[in-house]
Amino acid sequence: METKSSTLLDWVIFLISLVAMIALLKFATPWFWLALPFVTTYLAKALNAM
């Protein structure tokens, strides 16, 4: 049961960081790369690839 809630949390963090990355891409283009590690890490964790 712990992995199910952990995966759900990973998906939530991924989606929040994705929204932040899109916002940075729209409003502060040179800074969007700051969100990339969070997006890629939590996508990999949510897909159980890591």
mmCIF file as Biopython writes it, N, C-alpha, C and O atoms, coordinates in Angstrom:
data_model
#
loop_
_atom_site.group_PDB
_atom_site.id
_atom_site.type_symbol
_atom_site.label_atom_id
_atom_site.label_alt_id
_atom_site.label_comp_id
_atom_site.label_asym_id
_atom_site.label_entity_id
_atom_site.label_seq_id
_atom_site.pdbx_PDB_ins_code
_atom_site.Cartn_x
_atom_site.Cartn_y
_atom_site.Cartn_z
_atom_site.occupancy
_atom_site.B_iso_or_equiv
_atom_site.auth_seq_id
_atom_site.auth_asym_id
_atom_site.pdbx_PDB_model_num
ATOM 1   N N  . MET A ? 1  ? 0.820  -1.200 0.000   1.0 0.0 1  A 1 
ATOM 2   C CA . MET A ? 1  ? 0.000  0.000  0.000   1.0 0.0 1  A 1 
ATOM 3   C C  . MET A ? 1  ? 0.863  1.263  0.000   1.0 0.0 1  A 1 
ATOM 4   O O  . MET A ? 1  ? 0.457  2.304  -0.517  1.0 0.0 1  A 1 
ATOM 5   N N  . GLU A ? 2  ? 2.037  1.159  0.576   1.0 0.0 2  A 1 
ATOM 6   C CA . GLU A ? 2  ? 2.909  2.330  0.646   1.0 0.0 2  A 1 
ATOM 7   C C  . GLU A ? 2  ? 3.352  2.782  -0.741  1.0 0.0 2  A 1 
ATOM 8   O O  . GLU A ? 2  ? 3.451  3.985  -0.985  1.0 0.0 2  A 1 
ATOM 9   N N  . THR A ? 3  ? 3.615  1.866  -1.639  1.0 0.0 3  A 1 
ATOM 10  C CA . THR A ? 3  ? 4.065  2.248  -2.976  1.0 0.0 3  A 1 
ATOM 11  C C  . THR A ? 3  ? 2.957  2.949  -3.752  1.0 0.0 3  A 1 
ATOM 12  O O  . THR A ? 3  ? 3.247  3.821  -4.571  1.0 0.0 3  A 1 
ATOM 13  N N  . LYS A ? 4  ? 1.696  2.592  -3.517  1.0 0.0 4  A 1 
ATOM 14  C CA . LYS A ? 4  ? 0.591  3.244  -4.228  1.0 0.0 4  A 1 
ATOM 15  C C  . LYS A ? 4  ? 0.503  4.718  -3.824  1.0 0.0 4  A 1 
ATOM 16  O O  . LYS A ? 4  ? 0.374  5.585  -4.688  1.0 0.0 4  A 1 
ATOM 17  N N  . SER A ? 5  ? 0.571  5.011  -2.518  1.0 0.0 5  A 1 
ATOM 18  C CA . SER A ? 5  ? 0.510  6.408  -2.091  1.0 0.0 5  A 1 
ATOM 19  C C  . SER A ? 5  ? 1.781  7.152  -2.479  1.0 0.0 5  A 1 
ATOM 20  O O  . SER A ? 5  ? 1.743  8.346  -2.775  1.0 0.0 5  A 1 
ATOM 21  N N  . SER A ? 6  ? 2.905  6.443  -2.476  1.0 0.0 6  A 1 
ATOM 22  C CA . SER A ? 6  ? 4.160  7.061  -2.886  1.0 0.0 6  A 1 
ATOM 23  C C  . SER A ? 6  ? 4.109  7.416  -4.365  1.0 0.0 6  A 1 
ATOM 24  O O  . SER A ? 6  ? 4.573  8.483  -4.769  1.0 0.0 6  A 1 
ATOM 25  N N  . THR A ? 7  ? 3.545  6.519  -5.176  1.0 0.0 7  A 1 
ATOM 26  C CA . THR A ? 7  ? 3.420  6.790  -6.606  1.0 0.0 7  A 1 
ATOM 27  C C  . THR A ? 7  ? 2.466  7.953  -6.847  1.0 0.0 7  A 1 
ATOM 28  O O  . THR A ? 7  ? 2.716  8.789  -7.715  1.0 0.0 7  A 1 
ATOM 29  N N  . LEU A ? 8  ? 1.393  8.013  -6.099  1.0 0.0 8  A 1 
ATOM 30  C CA . LEU A ? 8  ? 0.444  9.125  -6.223  1.0 0.0 8  A 1 
ATOM 31  C C  . LEU A ? 8  ? 1.128  10.444 -5.877  1.0 0.0 8  A 1 
ATOM 32  O O  . LEU A ? 8  ? 0.932  11.443 -6.568  1.0 0.0 8  A 1 
ATOM 33  N N  . LEU A ? 9  ? 1.914  10.453 -4.832  1.0 0.0 9  A 1 
ATOM 34  C CA . LEU A ? 9  ? 2.656  11.658 -4.460  1.0 0.0 9  A 1 
ATOM 35  C C  . LEU A ? 9  ? 3.655  12.041 -5.546  1.0 0.0 9  A 1 
ATOM 36  O O  . LEU A ? 9  ? 3.827  13.224 -5.840  1.0 0.0 9  A 1 
ATOM 37  N N  . ASP A ? 10 ? 4.309  11.059 -6.139  1.0 0.0 10 A 1 
ATOM 38  C CA . ASP A ? 10 ? 5.249  11.338 -7.228  1.0 0.0 10 A 1 
ATOM 39  C C  . ASP A ? 10 ? 4.535  11.966 -8.417  1.0 0.0 10 A 1 
ATOM 40  O O  . ASP A ? 10 ? 5.060  12.896 -9.030  1.0 0.0 10 A 1 
ATOM 41  N N  . TRP A ? 11 ? 3.334  11.466 -8.756  1.0 0.0 11 A 1 
ATOM 42  C CA . TRP A ? 11 ? 2.565  12.048 -9.858  1.0 0.0 11 A 1 
ATOM 43  C C  . TRP A ? 11 ? 2.156  13.483 -9.543  1.0 0.0 11 A 1 
ATOM 44  O O  . TRP A ? 11 ? 2.198  14.345 -10.421 1.0 0.0 11 A 1 
ATOM 45  N N  . VAL A ? 12 ? 1.763  13.744 -8.303  1.0 0.0 12 A 1 
ATOM 46  C CA . VAL A ? 12 ? 1.360  15.104 -7.916  1.0 0.0 12 A 1 
ATOM 47  C C  . VAL A ? 12 ? 2.543  16.057 -8.013  1.0 0.0 12 A 1 
ATOM 48  O O  . VAL A ? 12 ? 2.415  17.157 -8.551  1.0 0.0 12 A 1 
ATOM 49  N N  . ILE A ? 13 ? 3.688  15.642 -7.498  1.0 0.0 13 A 1 
ATOM 50  C CA . ILE A ? 13 ? 4.877  16.491 -7.569  1.0 0.0 13 A 1 
ATOM 51  C C  . ILE A ? 13 ? 5.299  16.697 -9.022  1.0 0.0 13 A 1 
ATOM 52  O O  . ILE A ? 13 ? 5.709  17.795 -9.399  1.0 0.0 13 A 1 
ATOM 53  N N  . PHE A ? 14 ? 5.199  15.648 -9.840  1.0 0.0 14 A 1 
ATOM 54  C CA . PHE A ? 14 ? 5.514  15.779 -11.258 1.0 0.0 14 A 1 
ATOM 55  C C  . PHE A ? 14 ? 4.612  16.814 -11.923 1.0 0.0 14 A 1 
ATOM 56  O O  . PHE A ? 14 ? 5.095  17.682 -12.650 1.0 0.0 14 A 1 
ATOM 57  N N  . LEU A ? 15 ? 3.311  16.728 -11.679 1.0 0.0 15 A 1 
ATOM 58  C CA . LEU A ? 15 ? 2.380  17.661 -12.318 1.0 0.0 15 A 1 
ATOM 59  C C  . LEU A ? 15 ? 2.600  19.100 -11.853 1.0 0.0 15 A 1 
ATOM 60  O O  . LEU A ? 15 ? 2.525  20.030 -12.656 1.0 0.0 15 A 1 
ATOM 61  N N  . ILE A ? 16 ? 2.869  19.285 -10.570 1.0 0.0 16 A 1 
ATOM 62  C CA . ILE A ? 16 ? 3.144  20.629 -10.063 1.0 0.0 16 A 1 
ATOM 63  C C  . ILE A ? 16 ? 4.422  21.190 -10.682 1.0 0.0 16 A 1 
ATOM 64  O O  . ILE A ? 16 ? 4.460  22.353 -11.086 1.0 0.0 16 A 1 
ATOM 65  N N  . SER A ? 17 ? 5.453  20.375 -10.756 1.0 0.0 17 A 1 
ATOM 66  C CA . SER A ? 17 ? 6.708  20.854 -11.346 1.0 0.0 17 A 1 
ATOM 67  C C  . SER A ? 17 ? 6.571  21.072 -12.849 1.0 0.0 17 A 1 
ATOM 68  O O  . SER A ? 17 ? 7.236  21.944 -13.406 1.0 0.0 17 A 1 
ATOM 69  N N  . LEU A ? 18 ? 5.720  20.293 -13.511 1.0 0.0 18 A 1 
ATOM 70  C CA . LEU A ? 18 ? 5.467  20.508 -14.931 1.0 0.0 18 A 1 
ATOM 71  C C  . LEU A ? 18 ? 4.775  21.852 -15.165 1.0 0.0 18 A 1 
ATOM 72  O O  . LEU A ? 18 ? 5.127  22.589 -16.086 1.0 0.0 18 A 1 
ATOM 73  N N  . VAL A ? 19 ? 3.797  22.159 -14.331 1.0 0.0 19 A 1 
ATOM 74  C CA . VAL A ? 19 ? 3.122  23.464 -14.436 1.0 0.0 19 A 1 
ATOM 75  C C  . VAL A ? 19 ? 4.118  24.591 -14.173 1.0 0.0 19 A 1 
ATOM 76  O O  . VAL A ? 19 ? 4.098  25.614 -14.858 1.0 0.0 19 A 1 
ATOM 77  N N  . ALA A ? 20 ? 4.984  24.404 -13.186 1.0 0.0 20 A 1 
ATOM 78  C CA . ALA A ? 20 ? 5.994  25.422 -12.886 1.0 0.0 20 A 1 
ATOM 79  C C  . ALA A ? 20 ? 6.954  25.586 -14.064 1.0 0.0 20 A 1 
ATOM 80  O O  . ALA A ? 20 ? 7.340  26.706 -14.398 1.0 0.0 20 A 1 
ATOM 81  N N  . MET A ? 21 ? 7.341  24.476 -14.694 1.0 0.0 21 A 1 
ATOM 82  C CA . MET A ? 21 ? 8.244  24.561 -15.833 1.0 0.0 21 A 1 
ATOM 83  C C  . MET A ? 21 ? 7.586  25.283 -17.005 1.0 0.0 21 A 1 
ATOM 84  O O  . MET A ? 21 ? 8.226  26.095 -17.672 1.0 0.0 21 A 1 
ATOM 85  N N  . ILE A ? 22 ? 6.314  24.991 -17.260 1.0 0.0 22 A 1 
ATOM 86  C CA . ILE A ? 22 ? 5.608  25.670 -18.354 1.0 0.0 22 A 1 
ATOM 87  C C  . ILE A ? 22 ? 5.466  27.161 -18.057 1.0 0.0 22 A 1 
ATOM 88  O O  . ILE A ? 22 ? 5.604  27.992 -18.955 1.0 0.0 22 A 1 
ATOM 89  N N  . ALA A ? 23 ? 5.192  27.498 -16.801 1.0 0.0 23 A 1 
ATOM 90  C CA . ALA A ? 23 ? 5.095  28.911 -16.426 1.0 0.0 23 A 1 
ATOM 91  C C  . ALA A ? 23 ? 6.441  29.609 -16.592 1.0 0.0 23 A 1 
ATOM 92  O O  . ALA A ? 23 ? 6.507  30.737 -17.080 1.0 0.0 23 A 1 
ATOM 93  N N  . LEU A ? 24 ? 7.503  28.940 -16.187 1.0 0.0 24 A 1 
ATOM 94  C CA . LEU A ? 24 ? 8.831  29.529 -16.367 1.0 0.0 24 A 1 
ATOM 95  C C  . LEU A ? 24 ? 9.167  29.673 -17.845 1.0 0.0 24 A 1 
ATOM 96  O O  . LEU A ? 24 ? 9.789  30.655 -18.251 1.0 0.0 24 A 1 
ATOM 97  N N  . LEU A ? 25 ? 8.760  28.703 -18.644 1.0 0.0 25 A 1 
ATOM 98  C CA . LEU A ? 25 ? 9.017  28.774 -20.080 1.0 0.0 25 A 1 
ATOM 99  C C  . LEU A ? 25 ? 8.272  29.940 -20.718 1.0 0.0 25 A 1 
ATOM 100 O O  . LEU A ? 25 ? 8.764  30.561 -21.660 1.0 0.0 25 A 1 
ATOM 101 N N  . LYS A ? 26 ? 7.087  30.230 -20.200 1.0 0.0 26 A 1 
ATOM 102 C CA . LYS A ? 26 ? 6.283  31.310 -20.754 1.0 0.0 26 A 1 
ATOM 103 C C  . LYS A ? 26 ? 6.752  32.690 -20.272 1.0 0.0 26 A 1 
ATOM 104 O O  . LYS A ? 26 ? 6.796  33.640 -21.053 1.0 0.0 26 A 1 
ATOM 105 N N  . PHE A ? 27 ? 7.100  32.793 -18.985 1.0 0.0 27 A 1 
ATOM 106 C CA . PHE A ? 27 ? 7.378  34.111 -18.408 1.0 0.0 27 A 1 
ATOM 107 C C  . PHE A ? 27 ? 8.853  34.403 -18.153 1.0 0.0 27 A 1 
ATOM 108 O O  . PHE A ? 27 ? 9.249  35.568 -18.119 1.0 0.0 27 A 1 
ATOM 109 N N  . ALA A ? 28 ? 9.654  33.390 -17.978 1.0 0.0 28 A 1 
ATOM 110 C CA . ALA A ? 28 ? 11.086 33.591 -17.699 1.0 0.0 28 A 1 
ATOM 111 C C  . ALA A ? 28 ? 11.874 32.518 -18.444 1.0 0.0 28 A 1 
ATOM 112 O O  . ALA A ? 28 ? 12.436 31.609 -17.834 1.0 0.0 28 A 1 
ATOM 113 N N  . THR A ? 29 ? 11.908 32.634 -19.749 1.0 0.0 29 A 1 
ATOM 114 C CA . THR A ? 29 ? 12.489 31.602 -20.606 1.0 0.0 29 A 1 
ATOM 115 C C  . THR A ? 29 ? 13.911 31.188 -20.207 1.0 0.0 29 A 1 
ATOM 116 O O  . THR A ? 29 ? 14.205 29.993 -20.227 1.0 0.0 29 A 1 
ATOM 117 N N  . PRO A ? 30 ? 14.793 32.100 -19.852 1.0 0.0 30 A 1 
ATOM 118 C CA . PRO A ? 30 ? 16.146 31.640 -19.506 1.0 0.0 30 A 1 
ATOM 119 C C  . PRO A ? 30 ? 16.203 30.801 -18.223 1.0 0.0 30 A 1 
ATOM 120 O O  . PRO A ? 30 ? 17.214 30.146 -17.968 1.0 0.0 30 A 1 
ATOM 121 N N  . TRP A ? 31 ? 15.153 30.808 -17.423 1.0 0.0 31 A 1 
ATOM 122 C CA . TRP A ? 31 ? 15.169 30.113 -16.144 1.0 0.0 31 A 1 
ATOM 123 C C  . TRP A ? 31 ? 14.377 28.811 -16.135 1.0 0.0 31 A 1 
ATOM 124 O O  . TRP A ? 31 ? 14.308 28.154 -15.097 1.0 0.0 31 A 1 
ATOM 125 N N  . PHE A ? 32 ? 13.777 28.417 -17.255 1.0 0.0 32 A 1 
ATOM 126 C CA . PHE A ? 32 ? 12.919 27.233 -17.238 1.0 0.0 32 A 1 
ATOM 127 C C  . PHE A ? 32 ? 13.694 25.960 -16.925 1.0 0.0 32 A 1 
ATOM 128 O O  . PHE A ? 32 ? 13.118 24.998 -16.416 1.0 0.0 32 A 1 
ATOM 129 N N  . TRP A ? 33 ? 14.972 25.939 -17.218 1.0 0.0 33 A 1 
ATOM 130 C CA . TRP A ? 33 ? 15.784 24.748 -16.984 1.0 0.0 33 A 1 
ATOM 131 C C  . TRP A ? 33 ? 15.894 24.400 -15.503 1.0 0.0 33 A 1 
ATOM 132 O O  . TRP A ? 33 ? 16.248 23.271 -15.165 1.0 0.0 33 A 1 
ATOM 133 N N  . LEU A ? 34 ? 15.599 25.340 -14.620 1.0 0.0 34 A 1 
ATOM 134 C CA . LEU A ? 34 ? 15.654 25.050 -13.182 1.0 0.0 34 A 1 
ATOM 135 C C  . LEU A ? 34 ? 14.619 24.007 -12.772 1.0 0.0 34 A 1 
ATOM 136 O O  . LEU A ? 34 ? 14.830 23.282 -11.800 1.0 0.0 34 A 1 
ATOM 137 N N  . ALA A ? 35 ? 13.510 23.921 -13.492 1.0 0.0 35 A 1 
ATOM 138 C CA . ALA A ? 35 ? 12.469 22.949 -13.154 1.0 0.0 35 A 1 
ATOM 139 C C  . ALA A ? 35 ? 12.706 21.592 -13.813 1.0 0.0 35 A 1 
ATOM 140 O O  . ALA A ? 35 ? 12.063 20.614 -13.431 1.0 0.0 35 A 1 
ATOM 141 N N  . LEU A ? 36 ? 13.596 21.503 -14.779 1.0 0.0 36 A 1 
ATOM 142 C CA . LEU A ? 36 ? 13.812 20.252 -15.504 1.0 0.0 36 A 1 
ATOM 143 C C  . LEU A ? 36 ? 14.221 19.067 -14.624 1.0 0.0 36 A 1 
ATOM 144 O O  . LEU A ? 36 ? 13.698 17.971 -14.828 1.0 0.0 36 A 1 
ATOM 145 N N  . PRO A ? 37 ? 15.127 19.231 -13.659 1.0 0.0 37 A 1 
ATOM 146 C CA . PRO A ? 37 ? 15.477 18.078 -12.820 1.0 0.0 37 A 1 
ATOM 147 C C  . PRO A ? 37 ? 14.286 17.521 -12.049 1.0 0.0 37 A 1 
ATOM 148 O O  . PRO A ? 37 ? 14.162 16.306 -11.894 1.0 0.0 37 A 1 
ATOM 149 N N  . PHE A ? 38 ? 13.411 18.397 -11.565 1.0 0.0 38 A 1 
ATOM 150 C CA . PHE A ? 38 ? 12.237 17.934 -10.831 1.0 0.0 38 A 1 
ATOM 151 C C  . PHE A ? 38 ? 11.266 17.200 -11.751 1.0 0.0 38 A 1 
ATOM 152 O O  . PHE A ? 38 ? 10.726 16.155 -11.386 1.0 0.0 38 A 1 
ATOM 153 N N  . VAL A ? 39 ? 11.048 17.743 -12.931 1.0 0.0 39 A 1 
ATOM 154 C CA . VAL A ? 39 ? 10.122 17.123 -13.880 1.0 0.0 39 A 1 
ATOM 155 C C  . VAL A ? 39 ? 10.616 15.743 -14.276 1.0 0.0 39 A 1 
ATOM 156 O O  . VAL A ? 39 ? 9.855  14.776 -14.229 1.0 0.0 39 A 1 
ATOM 157 N N  . THR A ? 40 ? 11.864 15.639 -14.659 1.0 0.0 40 A 1 
ATOM 158 C CA . THR A ? 40 ? 12.376 14.352 -15.128 1.0 0.0 40 A 1 
ATOM 159 C C  . THR A ? 40 ? 12.503 13.332 -13.993 1.0 0.0 40 A 1 
ATOM 160 O O  . THR A ? 40 ? 12.193 12.157 -14.189 1.0 0.0 40 A 1 
ATOM 161 N N  . THR A ? 41 ? 12.947 13.756 -12.828 1.0 0.0 41 A 1 
ATOM 162 C CA . THR A ? 41 ? 13.107 12.832 -11.710 1.0 0.0 41 A 1 
ATOM 163 C C  . THR A ? 41 ? 11.771 12.278 -11.260 1.0 0.0 41 A 1 
ATOM 164 O O  . THR A ? 41 ? 11.630 11.067 -11.087 1.0 0.0 41 A 1 
ATOM 165 N N  . TYR A ? 42 ? 10.786 13.144 -11.066 1.0 0.0 42 A 1 
ATOM 166 C CA . TYR A ? 42 ? 9.509  12.658 -10.558 1.0 0.0 42 A 1 
ATOM 167 C C  . TYR A ? 42 ? 8.692  11.941 -11.617 1.0 0.0 42 A 1 
ATOM 168 O O  . TYR A ? 42 ? 7.830  11.134 -11.270 1.0 0.0 42 A 1 
ATOM 169 N N  . LEU A ? 43 ? 8.929  12.205 -12.893 1.0 0.0 43 A 1 
ATOM 170 C CA . LEU A ? 43 ? 8.298  11.399 -13.931 1.0 0.0 43 A 1 
ATOM 171 C C  . LEU A ? 43 ? 8.866  9.978  -13.896 1.0 0.0 43 A 1 
ATOM 172 O O  . LEU A ? 43 ? 8.118  9.005  -13.990 1.0 0.0 43 A 1 
ATOM 173 N N  . ALA A ? 44 ? 10.161 9.866  -13.765 1.0 0.0 44 A 1 
ATOM 174 C CA . ALA A ? 44 ? 10.786 8.551  -13.686 1.0 0.0 44 A 1 
ATOM 175 C C  . ALA A ? 44 ? 10.332 7.791  -12.437 1.0 0.0 44 A 1 
ATOM 176 O O  . ALA A ? 44 ? 10.095 6.584  -12.498 1.0 0.0 44 A 1 
ATOM 177 N N  . LYS A ? 45 ? 10.213 8.484  -11.320 1.0 0.0 45 A 1 
ATOM 178 C CA . LYS A ? 45 ? 9.757  7.829  -10.100 1.0 0.0 45 A 1 
ATOM 179 C C  . LYS A ? 45 ? 8.296  7.421  -10.202 1.0 0.0 45 A 1 
ATOM 180 O O  . LYS A ? 45 ? 7.921  6.352  -9.721  1.0 0.0 45 A 1 
ATOM 181 N N  . ALA A ? 46 ? 7.469  8.250  -10.818 1.0 0.0 46 A 1 
ATOM 182 C CA . ALA A ? 46 ? 6.042  7.926  -10.945 1.0 0.0 46 A 1 
ATOM 183 C C  . ALA A ? 46 ? 5.825  6.740  -11.875 1.0 0.0 46 A 1 
ATOM 184 O O  . ALA A ? 46 ? 4.882  5.971  -11.688 1.0 0.0 46 A 1 
ATOM 185 N N  . LEU A ? 47 ? 6.678  6.588  -12.862 1.0 0.0 47 A 1 
ATOM 186 C CA . LEU A ? 47 ? 6.575  5.467  -13.799 1.0 0.0 47 A 1 
ATOM 187 C C  . LEU A ? 47 ? 7.323  4.228  -13.286 1.0 0.0 47 A 1 
ATOM 188 O O  . LEU A ? 47 ? 7.428  3.225  -13.993 1.0 0.0 47 A 1 
ATOM 189 N N  . ASN A ? 48 ? 7.836  4.303  -12.065 1.0 0.0 48 A 1 
ATOM 190 C CA . ASN A ? 48 ? 8.616  3.219  -11.451 1.0 0.0 48 A 1 
ATOM 191 C C  . ASN A ? 48 ? 9.816  2.828  -12.302 1.0 0.0 48 A 1 
ATOM 192 O O  . ASN A ? 48 ? 10.200 1.659  -12.344 1.0 0.0 48 A 1 
ATOM 193 N N  . ALA A ? 49 ? 10.396 3.787  -12.968 1.0 0.0 49 A 1 
ATOM 194 C CA . ALA A ? 49 ? 11.605 3.544  -13.747 1.0 0.0 49 A 1 
ATOM 195 C C  . ALA A ? 49 ? 12.855 3.787  -12.916 1.0 0.0 49 A 1 
ATOM 196 O O  . ALA A ? 49 ? 13.970 3.526  -13.365 1.0 0.0 49 A 1 
ATOM 197 N N  . MET A ? 50 ? 12.664 4.280  -11.719 1.0 0.0 50 A 1 
ATOM 198 C CA . MET A ? 50 ? 13.796 4.597  -10.862 1.0 0.0 50 A 1 
ATOM 199 C C  . MET A ? 50 ? 13.565 4.054  -9.469  1.0 0.0 50 A 1 
ATOM 200 O O  . MET A ? 50 ? 14.414 4.220  -8.593  1.0 0.0 50 A 1 
#
